[in-house]
Amino acid sequence: GAVVSQHPSWVICKSGTSVKIECRSLDFQATTMFWYRQFPKQSLMLMATSNEGSKATYEQGVEKDKFLINHASLTLSTLTVTSAHPEDSSFYICSANSGGTYNEQFFGPGTRLTVL
Amino acid sequence: RKEVEQDPGPFNVPEGATVAFNCTYSNSASQSFFWYRQDCRKEPKLLMSVYSSGNEDGRFTAQLNRASQYISLLIRDSKLSDSATYLCVVMGQAGTALIFGKGTTLSVSS
């Protein structure tokens, strides 16, 4: 299947710092990528839809000024968690639609963020 | 009502058992359906898409009933390596975000 990479795979930071997470589609172009968050023992929850060349669409309850999304090219979307706090500690996963016949989405390996 | 609901888990079965997972979805306009597998602390990986006619991939069989808004996954001859959380996933229009069920945990023991 299609390959999506994510970097970093894990990060530990102090409260108040900003963390940038990169999501890349390696062998296909993705006009749309998605950012999800997963807390322990819970399902993945969509945070925002990242659109190449335009503003991201955020889900209700997700602060756009806190979770900055940039989709500058067809293969790269970034999520920046600004002024991170311990409650932002979570597993952040991106996905991209491969454009296949059945619209399969492929996920990056995820980034585990721990805010101290 | 949640958008995607799955059987509560966990399912604990011996090797070789057959196990079935059920899922219902609330949006009748949903167009694409999938089963994903997620291992502990890993990203979800696509197990199989679910087609209206039903489809089979080795030991795995998926069924879709649009009238009942119901999706199922059957795993035959369970292996230890099948132990994971199985996510029922629905997509609305093409290219939109996926909507995940909470997942059902399967534990296969020897």
Chai-1 contact restraints between the chains, C-beta under 6 A:
chainA,res_idxA,chainB,res_idxB,connection_type,confidence,min_distance_angstrom,max_distance_angstrom,comment,restraint_id
A,T32,B,G95,contact,1.0,0.0,6.0,A-B,restraint_1
A,F34,B,A97,contact,1.0,0.0,6.0,A-B,restraint_2
A,S43,B,F100,contact,1.0,0.0,6.0,A-B,restraint_3
A,S43,B,K102,contact,1.0,0.0,6.0,A-B,restraint_4
A,L44,B,F100,contact,1.0,0.0,6.0,A-B,restraint_5
A,L46,B,A97,contact,1.0,0.0,6.0,A-B,restraint_6
A,T49,B,A97,contact,1.0,0.0,6.0,A-B,restraint_7
A,I93,B,E43,contact,1.0,0.0,6.0,A-B,restraint_8
A,N97,B,G95,contact,1.0,0.0,6.0,A-B,restraint_9
A,Y102,B,S32,contact,1.0,0.0,6.0,A-B,restraint_10
A,Y102,B,S49,contact,1.0,0.0,6.0,A-B,restraint_11
A,N103,B,S32,contact,1.0,0.0,6.0,A-B,restraint_12
A,N103,B,A94,contact,1.0,0.0,6.0,A-B,restraint_13
A,E104,B,L46,contact,1.0,0.0,6.0,A-B,restraint_14
A,Q105,B,L98,contact,1.0,0.0,6.0,A-B,restraint_15
A,F107,B,E43,contact,1.0,0.0,6.0,A-B,restraint_16
A,F107,B,P44,contact,1.0,0.0,6.0,A-B,restraint_17
A,P109,B,E43,contact,1.0,0.0,6.0,A-B,restraint_18
A,G110,B,E43,contact,1.0,0.0,6.0,A-B,restraint_19
